[in-house]
Amino acid sequence: MIKEKTMRLRITQLFHRLNAQRGDVSFILFLLFFQLLFIFQGLDFADEGNYATMYQQIFSSPEQLQYMFMYWLQAIIGGIWLKLFPSLGLLGIRIVGVFITTTTLTIVYINLKKYVKTSNLRIGVIIATLILLTKLPLELYYNNLSVLFWVASSLLIFKGLKEDKLLLIFISGLIVGLNIFIRLPNILGGVIVFSVFYYGWSTDNKFKKQIYQATIFVMGFITAVLIVGFSMNLIGHLKIYLESINIAFNIGSSQEDTHNMARMSKQLINMLIKSLSYASIFLFTSLLYAIISQIHLEKIKFYPNERLFLFIFVFIMAMMSLTGKFTWVQLVFFVIGISFLANIYILINRNSSPELKLLSFLGLILLIVFPYGSASGLLVPGKYALWLSLPLGIEVIQNFSDLSISFSSYTSQSEKLTLSKSRLRIIPRLFIYISLLTGLIFAFSSPYFDRSSRLQLRYSIDHVHLKGILTTKERARAVQELLNASSDYVKPGDYVLAYGDIPMYHYLTKTKPYFRNPWPGLYTSEMLLDAIHNSLREIDGLPVVILQKVNTLDSNWPENADKSFSDTKSGKKWNNCMLDFIEGNSYKIVWENSAFAIMKSDIKDHKYNQK
């Protein structure tokens, strides 16, 4: 009899686990297909073209991608993908980008299930996914790939410390070492090693053991660097990579470039302060409503209806989002600020377990350190850094205990007001509803760097690499005209100078970047001058020049076409050395439309002028 009951219990538990697993799989598949809905619309000639060209030519013309070698591992992974699925074109690069993000959220979901309630975890993952669909590239690129490696290394060291498994700690260090070859600032991921000492302190582990675990992590890191260095040398990429690192350091020290280290540090601090201010305003407003409703309940037996307040507040936020009064930038700051404060609460809360504190510690490292090295600060990499801190943050605000507030009044020396849990639930509800609704609005508004309504993005371009990609009628026509005209002037394998923010041209025409960089608009003045001199000295003949007559960055071009060529780079005047190159080599316009121009020089045998 006892055996039968035990068997029935085991069978029941098995069915519960199977149902839970089925629900988890369905949830992850839902997010996968939801992301796929967004990959068909929008054509970006800047960032997307840069990555696509890099993947296309990393094995065939690596020397012409010198500037991009600071993202070497990203290029290798993307290059292998294009080798395996060349017919998928740009759409295929976006598909693998979606799979990268889905892999990240799956890893987070599986590892946080023991520490975050399933409903809160799903809400956190959904909001994080929505935010990544807002004004960001969807294809495989260094931010989504970097954060996958970062999250994986964080959760591996978490599990390694919790279960005392040195192999997991070693692999965590190995992944951090690999990550620096995806994006050079990822070297800061080495600070994950401090989680060893934090966990050791919170669990009273012996310091000798902590040193040993940290050493294992560092050994993994060094092993990865040695393996990659050996592999680079084997395929002839090491010299080019070292040259790109030199370029990266020059950029970091340049006062002109937006990647100047001092400028980035100041910007990151300012954005973090702004995020905390948005979070503070939200918390103050929510608490004020909770206090008013509690006072009304105790004194007058009436309080403002919560559902009505929620509806009005969320409706106002939705209208502000639709009319541009509340922007996606403010949404990002708002979510980051709440996540930051909630995870700080976990760290200082005595009731939090050492494991939960370690997860929160790792989440804060990701949130604070990962954005460093980006010119956009928290705006872009900050979105990717929410994977750990956001679900944990929602768990915190969903489980606020009763809050007691003491204050003085005219009628008595002091009064004590206790905000019950039922009153405090307004905080998580407001946060979740605002984040979900505005996130949906921004995700559906317009894709990355194709700033037109999605209702207008329904026109295709007749090109093998652009199958399944839809854009506006005007952009499709302008690009189609350029590609048709290009066949008269360039052929695959030719050196072409695509100036200044149109690297997509190289991918679509299979042409080599003349300046060892498919995106010369990224160069500082000094770097551009060096690039001109080096190319004139090393490459025989002058290239065909493709010029942009529009601002291709964050716009709805070609509607913003400029009538003159004196203002072709993002609203800025021509770089003088580039102007000298065009005029000094007698370039003439041989074709043009509303967005682009093709220029050629009649000079046949150019001799490099050392001066």
Secondary structure, 3 states (H helix, E strand, C coil): CHHHHHHHHHHHHHHHHHHHHHHHHHHHHHHHHHHHCCCCECCCCCHHHHHHHHHHHCCCCHHHHHHHHHHHHHHHHHHHHHHHCHHHHHHHHHHHHHHHHHHHHHHHHHHHCCCCCHHHHHHHHHHHHHHHCCCCCCCCCHHHHHHHHHHHHHHHHHHHHHHCCHHHHHHHHHHHHHHCCCCHHHHHHHHHHHHHHHHHHHHCCCHHHHHHHHHHHHHHHHHHHHHHHHHHHHHCCHHHHHHHHHHHHHHHHCCCCCCCHHHHHHHHHHHHHHHHHHHHHHHHHHHHHHHHHHHHHHHHCCCCCHHHHHHHHHHHHHHHHHCCCCCHHHHHHHHHHHHHHHHHHHHHCCCCCHHHHHHHHHHHHHHHHCCCCCCCCCCCHHHHCCCCHHHHHHHHHHCCCCEEEEECCCCCCCEEEEECHHHHCHHHHHHHHHHHHHHHHHHHHCCCCCCCCHHHCCECCCCHHHCCCEECHHHHHHHHHHHHHHCCCCCCCCEEEEECCCCHHHHHHCCEECCCCCCHHHCCHHHHHHHHHHHHHHCCCCCEEEEECCCCCCCCCCCCCCCCHHHCECCECCCHHHHHHHHHCCEEEEEECCCEEEEEECCCCCCCCCC
